Structure formats: structure tokens, C-alpha cells
Amino acid sequence: MTQKAYLPIVVSMTDLLHFVRDSLTRSMGDLPKVSRDTGIPYDTVLRIKNGEGDPGYSKVQRLAEYFEQQKAA
């Protein structure tokens, strides 16, 4: 039997950041809830939404996973 190679899904940081910013813009009134649910400070969530600074990958990934879970629910 031949085993299939596992290929991870690779998403660029730029694509991930666009997805997160679009999702944050759509969630405008819920930013405090997003902050609480993800454990990311509100000020940081707001800066990411507004395109200020250079957010770390782990924060962007956590937000992307949060919005994917919200979309699936």
C-alpha cells in the first residue's frame, strides 16, 4: 500500500493578515469580545485592524483561527 505524503497548507503572512483585518473590520462592534476570547489585548487588536505596526505571527494566527472557528459555528 502506498502512503500519501502529508502536505501542510501554507498561507503567506500577507494573506493571513488581510483575512484577519477584513474579519476585524466586519466585527467592529465586537472587538472587545474578540480581545477577550483570544486573550490578545484590545489595543493590539485595534492596531492590527487599523494596520498600525507589525503584528507578530502568533497573534495574527490566533486571530485567524478564532475567525475560522466563528465562521464554522
N, C-alpha and C positions, 0 to 999 in steps of 0.2 A: 504494500500500500504506500502510495506517495504522500508525504506530508506537505501541506501547503505552507509556504513561508508567511509569517506574520509581518505585515507591513503597517506600521503605525500611520495614522492620519496626521499629516504635517500641515500646520496652518501658520502662516507668517505672523509675526508680531503686529505688523501693519493691519492685516485683515482682522485679527483678533481685536485690536484697538478700535477699528471702525465699527465692528459689531457691538462692542461694549458701549461706545459713545452713542451710537444710534439707539441702543436699548435704554441707556440712561436718559436720553432726550425724551423718549416715549414715556418714561417713568417719572417725569419731572416732579409730580406731587408726592411720589413715593420714595424719594431719595433718602429720607431718614430711615425708612423701613429697610431699604436696600443696605444701608450702612449697618444697621443692627443685625440683619440676617447674615451678612457676610463677615462682620467683625472688622470692616475697614472704616476708619474714621470718616465722619460726614464730610469734613473739609477736604479729605483726599478724594472721596467720591465726586465731590463738586469740581475739584480741579481736573480730574480725569474727564468728566463730562464737558468741561469748558476748554479742554485741550491745553491746559496750563502745565508746564513742567514735563518731565519724562517719567511716567509711572513705571514701577518695576513690573517685570513679567509675572511674578507670583500674584500680584494684586489684580492685574488685568485678567489672568487666567481664572482666578477665583470669581471675579465678576462675570466672566463669560460662562463659567459652569453654573453660576446662580441663574443667569437669564435662560440658559438652555433648560434647566430644571423647571423654571417658571413656564416656559413655552410648552413643555411636555405635560404639565399638570392641567 
